[in-house]
Amino acid sequence: MAYNVTIRQSGRQFQVEPDEPVLTAALRQGVGVPYGCKNGACGSCKGSVISGEIEQGSHSSSALSNDEKTRGMALFCCATAQSDLVIDVREIAGVGDVQVKKLPCRVNAIERRADDVIVLKLQLPANERLQYLAGQYVEFILKDGKRRSYSMASAPNQEGPIELHVRHMPGGVFTDHVFNTMKERDILRFEGPLGTFFLREDSDKPIVLLASGTGFAPIKAIAEHAFFKNVERPITLYWGARRKKDLYMFELAEGWAKEHPNFRFVPVLSEPEPSDNWTGRAGFVHRAVVEDLPDLSGYQVYACGAPVMVESAQRDFTAHHNLPADEFYADSFTSEADLVNAV
């Protein structure tokens, strides 16, 4: 027997089957709620259970703490209903309008941009076109049925191959394959687009883009989409890495700053090497934001990269620098390893 779920703010309702995650049911019925990893690691789908009973599945304690659970909060990607529910969760317009597909693709190019970063370009079948929102991701479906998620770095308006940025994780089945054995013209299969990380175009607030490492990929798509749409809002990109060579598209971002008067690029290195001759900003990238913008009350922030960076930025920006909680949008790069401490 299915249970009814009501979103308190809007009154919108949908049904969830027994043992079906609440998030899965919402997306299946075209209800746009926030999500990222879908495996209990990132916390994007967090909300409150106002009435009713759920069973909370395995998750990372950093995504949902015991204290939050006692206060009635839940991760809806891995929570199943035990009764009818009334929940509080932010609804997102537009996501339900984008069709999710399973598609084959051919490897068009494998471009090494750094020691541990490859730009992978994928060609879709001639009769297919993937409609997506800048910032969304795809999931590769591996032969054993496991999945690996990668954000699209190319903007939706761009013709040609879809671009992804893959960082090598030694011992990782997929990234070892990409770096060691993958060849052009190989066939892959993916599902997408997925995720609720994308530019909110119904605002006139200045934009802060915050990236670490290959978290630059969806940030690149968002920036290029904004340029294509002639968005006039001020945009500042803070991109953090350890060494200069880890800013693997440094010249591209510098070029944006020269071409677009409303765009500013602030690179930040945490461990510059002597050979970098670095005279720019140093330290943690999210700290550079608040050094420049101590009051974030009038901004939107889009953050992507390592979970520790995203979590630190969200905590500091909202708790100490006046950023409204609902103006922080994030895509935290998570993996199965992030569930080691699952509870």
C-alpha positions as CSV (number, residue, x, y, z in Angstrom):
1,M,0.0,0.0,0.0
2,A,1.3,3.4,-1.0
3,Y,1.6,6.3,1.4
4,N,0.7,9.9,0.8
5,V,3.4,12.6,1.2
6,T,2.5,16.2,1.5
7,I,5.0,19.1,1.2
8,R,3.8,21.5,3.8
9,Q,4.9,24.8,2.2
10,S,3.1,24.2,-1.1
11,G,0.5,21.6,-0.2
12,R,1.8,19.5,-3.2
13,Q,1.2,15.7,-2.8
14,F,2.7,12.6,-4.2
15,Q,2.7,8.9,-3.3
16,V,5.5,6.7,-2.2
17,E,5.6,2.9,-2.4
18,P,6.7,0.8,0.6
19,D,10.6,0.5,0.6
20,E,10.8,3.3,-2.0
21,P,13.0,6.3,-1.0
22,V,10.9,9.5,-0.6
23,L,13.2,11.3,-3.0
24,T,12.8,8.6,-5.7
25,A,9.1,8.8,-5.4
26,A,9.1,12.6,-5.7
27,L,11.3,12.6,-8.8
28,R,9.3,9.8,-10.4
29,Q,6.2,12.0,-10.2
30,G,7.8,15.2,-11.4
31,V,8.2,16.8,-8.0
32,G,11.4,18.8,-7.9
33,V,13.2,18.5,-4.6
34,P,16.9,19.1,-4.0
35,Y,19.4,16.2,-4.3
36,G,22.9,15.5,-5.2
37,C,24.6,12.1,-4.5
38,K,21.5,10.1,-3.9
39,N,23.5,7.8,-1.5
40,G,23.2,9.6,1.9
41,A,26.6,11.3,1.6
42,C,26.1,14.9,0.6
43,G,23.1,16.2,2.6
44,S,21.5,18.1,-0.3
45,C,18.1,16.4,0.1
46,K,17.9,17.1,3.9
47,G,14.5,18.3,5.2
48,S,12.2,17.9,8.1
49,V,9.4,15.3,8.9
50,I,6.5,17.3,10.3
51,S,4.2,14.4,10.9
52,G,4.4,10.7,10.2
53,E,7.0,8.0,10.5
54,I,10.1,7.2,8.4
55,E,12.9,4.7,8.5
56,Q,16.2,6.4,7.8
57,G,18.6,4.3,5.8
58,S,22.4,4.3,6.0
59,H,24.1,7.6,5.5
60,S,27.1,9.7,6.4
61,S,27.1,11.3,9.8
62,S,28.4,14.5,8.3
63,A,25.3,14.6,6.1
64,L,22.8,14.0,8.9
65,S,23.9,14.1,12.5
66,N,22.2,12.3,15.4
67,D,21.2,15.7,16.8
68,E,19.5,16.6,13.5
69,K,17.7,13.3,13.6
70,T,16.3,13.9,17.1
71,R,15.0,17.3,15.8
72,G,13.0,15.5,13.1
73,M,15.3,16.0,10.1
74,A,15.9,13.4,7.4
75,L,17.8,12.6,4.3
76,F,15.0,11.8,1.8
77,C,17.3,10.0,-0.6
78,C,17.6,7.1,1.8
79,A,14.4,7.5,3.9
80,T,11.4,5.3,3.4
81,A,7.9,6.1,4.6
82,Q,6.2,4.0,7.3
83,S,3.0,6.1,7.2
84,D,1.5,9.1,5.5
85,L,4.0,12.0,5.8
86,V,4.0,15.8,6.0
87,I,7.4,17.1,5.2
88,D,9.3,20.4,4.9
89,V,11.7,20.4,2.0
90,R,12.6,23.1,-0.6
91,E,10.9,22.6,-3.9
92,I,12.8,23.4,-7.1
93,A,11.0,24.5,-10.3
94,G,12.2,23.4,-13.7
95,V,14.0,20.1,-12.8
96,G,10.9,18.0,-13.4
97,D,10.6,19.4,-16.9
98,V,14.0,17.9,-18.0
99,Q,13.7,14.3,-19.3
100,V,16.1,11.8,-17.7
101,K,17.5,9.3,-20.3
102,K,19.7,6.3,-20.5
103,L,22.0,6.7,-23.5
104,P,25.0,5.2,-25.1
105,C,27.9,7.6,-26.0
106,R,31.2,7.3,-27.8
107,V,34.5,8.7,-26.4
108,N,35.4,11.5,-28.7
109,A,38.5,12.8,-27.0
110,I,40.7,12.2,-24.0
111,E,42.7,15.3,-23.1
112,R,45.1,15.3,-20.2
113,R,45.0,18.7,-18.6
114,A,47.1,17.9,-15.4
115,D,48.9,15.0,-13.9
116,D,45.6,13.8,-12.4
117,V,42.9,15.5,-14.5
118,I,41.5,14.4,-17.9
119,V,39.0,16.3,-19.9
120,L,36.7,13.6,-21.4
121,K,34.6,14.5,-24.4
122,L,31.6,12.3,-25.3
123,Q,29.7,12.1,-28.5
124,L,26.0,11.2,-28.4
125,P,24.3,9.2,-31.2
126,A,23.4,11.3,-34.2
127,N,19.7,11.3,-33.5
128,E,20.0,12.2,-29.8
129,R,20.4,15.4,-28.0
130,L,20.7,15.7,-24.2
131,Q,18.7,18.6,-22.7
132,Y,20.0,19.6,-19.3
133,L,20.5,22.5,-16.9
134,A,24.0,23.9,-16.6
135,G,25.5,22.4,-13.5
136,Q,23.7,19.0,-13.6
137,Y,25.6,15.7,-13.8
138,V,25.4,12.2,-15.5
139,E,25.9,8.8,-14.0
140,F,28.0,6.3,-15.9
141,I,26.5,2.8,-15.7
142,L,29.4,0.3,-15.3
143,K,29.4,-3.3,-16.4
144,D,28.8,-4.5,-12.8
145,G,25.8,-2.2,-12.4
146,K,27.7,0.3,-10.2
147,R,27.5,4.0,-11.1
148,R,29.9,6.9,-11.1
149,S,28.8,10.5,-11.2
150,Y,30.4,13.3,-13.2
151,S,29.2,16.9,-13.8
152,M,28.9,18.2,-17.3
153,A,31.4,21.0,-17.9
154,S,29.9,22.1,-21.2
155,A,27.0,24.5,-21.3
156,P,23.7,23.2,-22.6
157,N,23.7,25.6,-25.6
158,Q,27.0,24.4,-26.9
159,E,27.0,22.1,-29.9
160,G,29.3,19.1,-30.2
161,P,30.5,16.6,-27.6
162,I,29.6,16.7,-23.9
163,E,32.6,17.6,-21.7
164,L,33.4,16.1,-18.4
165,H,36.4,16.6,-16.1
166,V,37.7,13.4,-14.5
167,R,40.2,13.4,-11.6
168,H,42.3,10.3,-11.1
169,M,41.5,8.4,-7.9
170,P,44.2,5.7,-7.7
171,G,42.5,2.3,-7.2
172,G,39.2,3.7,-8.5
173,V,37.7,1.3,-11.0
174,F,36.4,3.9,-13.3
175,T,39.2,6.5,-13.1
176,D,41.9,3.8,-13.4
177,H,40.1,2.8,-16.7
178,V,39.9,6.4,-17.9
179,F,43.6,7.1,-17.2
180,N,45.1,3.8,-18.2
181,T,43.0,1.8,-20.7
182,M,40.3,4.0,-22.2
183,K,40.6,4.7,-25.9
184,E,38.9,7.1,-28.3
185,R,35.8,5.6,-29.9
186,D,35.1,3.4,-26.8
187,I,31.4,3.1,-26.0
188,L,30.0,4.1,-22.6
189,R,26.5,4.2,-21.2
190,F,25.1,6.8,-18.8
191,E,21.9,8.1,-17.3
192,G,21.1,11.8,-17.0
193,P,20.8,14.7,-16.5
194,L,20.6,14.5,-12.8
195,G,20.9,16.9,-9.8
196,T,19.5,20.2,-8.7
197,F,22.7,22.2,-8.9
198,F,22.1,24.9,-11.5
199,L,21.9,28.7,-11.9
200,R,18.7,30.3,-10.5
201,E,17.9,32.8,-13.2
202,D,15.0,34.4,-11.5
203,S,17.2,36.5,-9.2
204,D,19.1,39.7,-9.6
205,K,21.6,39.1,-6.8
206,P,25.4,39.1,-7.4
207,I,26.8,35.6,-7.9
208,V,29.7,33.9,-6.1
209,L,31.0,30.8,-7.9
210,L,33.1,28.7,-5.5
211,A,35.1,25.7,-6.8
212,S,37.9,23.4,-5.6
213,G,39.7,21.1,-7.9
214,T,37.5,19.5,-10.6
215,G,34.5,21.1,-8.9
216,F,35.3,23.6,-11.5
217,A,33.5,21.5,-14.1
218,P,29.8,22.4,-13.3
219,I,31.0,25.9,-12.3
220,K,32.4,26.2,-15.9
221,A,29.1,25.2,-17.3
222,I,27.2,27.7,-15.2
223,A,29.5,30.5,-16.1
224,E,29.4,29.8,-19.8
225,H,25.6,29.5,-19.6
226,A,25.4,32.9,-17.9
227,F,27.6,34.4,-20.6
228,F,25.4,32.9,-23.3
229,K,22.3,34.3,-21.7
230,N,23.9,37.7,-21.2
231,V,23.4,37.7,-17.5
232,E,24.4,41.1,-16.2
233,R,24.6,40.2,-12.5
234,P,28.1,40.6,-11.1
235,I,29.8,37.1,-11.1
236,T,33.0,36.3,-9.1
237,L,34.7,32.9,-9.4
238,Y,36.9,31.7,-6.6
239,W,38.8,28.6,-7.7
240,G,41.0,26.8,-5.2
241,A,43.7,24.2,-5.6
242,R,46.9,23.1,-4.0
243,R,49.3,24.1,-6.8
244,K,49.0,26.3,-9.8
245,K,49.1,23.4,-12.2
246,D,46.0,22.0,-10.5
247,L,44.1,25.0,-11.8
248,Y,44.0,23.1,-15.1
249,M,42.0,25.7,-17.0
250,F,43.6,28.8,-15.5
251,E,43.9,30.6,-18.9
252,L,40.2,30.0,-19.7
253,A,39.1,31.6,-16.5
254,E,41.5,34.5,-17.0
255,G,40.1,35.0,-20.5
256,W,36.5,35.2,-19.2
257,A,37.6,38.0,-16.9
258,K,39.0,39.9,-19.9
259,E,36.0,39.3,-22.1
260,H,33.2,40.0,-19.6
261,P,33.1,43.2,-17.6
262,N,30.8,41.8,-14.9
263,F,33.1,38.7,-14.3
264,R,36.0,38.5,-11.9
265,F,38.4,35.5,-11.3
266,V,40.1,34.9,-8.0
267,P,42.5,31.9,-8.0
268,V,43.5,30.6,-4.6
269,L,46.4,28.1,-3.8
270,S,46.6,26.3,-0.5
271,E,50.1,24.8,-1.0
272,P,51.9,26.7,-3.8
273,E,55.2,25.3,-4.9
274,P,58.4,27.5,-5.2
275,S,58.3,27.0,-8.9
276,D,54.8,28.5,-9.1
277,N,56.3,31.9,-8.2
278,W,52.8,32.5,-6.7
279,T,52.0,36.1,-5.8
280,G,48.2,35.6,-5.7
281,R,45.8,34.6,-2.9
282,A,46.8,31.7,-0.6
283,G,45.0,29.6,2.0
284,F,41.5,28.0,2.0
285,V,39.4,29.1,-1.0
286,H,36.2,29.7,1.0
287,R,38.1,32.0,3.4
288,A,39.1,34.2,0.4
289,V,35.4,34.8,-0.2
290,V,34.7,36.2,3.2
291,E,37.9,38.2,3.2
292,D,36.5,40.0,0.1
293,L,32.8,39.8,1.1
294,P,32.3,39.8,4.8
295,D,28.6,40.4,4.4
296,L,27.0,37.9,2.0
297,S,23.4,38.8,2.8
298,G,22.8,40.1,-0.7
299,Y,24.5,37.3,-2.6
300,Q,23.9,33.8,-4.1
301,V,26.6,31.2,-3.7
302,Y,27.2,28.2,-6.0
303,A,29.8,25.8,-4.5
304,C,31.2,22.6,-5.9
305,G,34.1,20.4,-5.0
306,A,35.5,18.5,-2.0
307,P,32.9,17.9,0.7
308,V,35.1,19.5,3.4
309,M,35.2,22.7,1.4
310,V,31.5,22.8,0.6
311,E,30.6,22.0,4.2
312,S,33.0,24.6,5.6
313,A,31.7,27.3,3.2
314,Q,28.1,26.6,4.0
315,R,28.6,26.6,7.7
316,D,30.8,29.8,7.7
317,F,28.8,31.7,5.2
318,T,25.4,31.2,6.8
319,A,26.5,31.2,10.5
320,H,28.9,34.1,10.4
321,H,28.5,36.1,7.2
322,N,24.8,36.6,6.8
323,L,24.2,34.4,3.7
324,P,20.6,33.3,3.7
325,A,20.5,29.5,4.0
326,D,18.4,29.2,0.9
327,E,20.9,31.1,-1.3
328,F,23.6,28.5,-0.9
329,Y,23.6,26.0,-3.7
330,A,26.0,23.1,-3.7
331,D,27.2,20.0,-5.4
332,S,29.5,18.2,-3.0
333,F,31.7,15.6,-4.8
334,T,31.0,12.3,-2.9
335,S,31.8,8.7,-3.5
336,E,31.3,5.3,-1.9
337,A,34.3,6.1,0.4
338,D,32.2,8.9,1.9
339,L,29.9,6.2,3.4
340,V,32.6,4.5,5.4
341,N,31.3,6.2,8.5
342,A,27.6,5.5,7.6
343,V,25.2,5.2,10.5
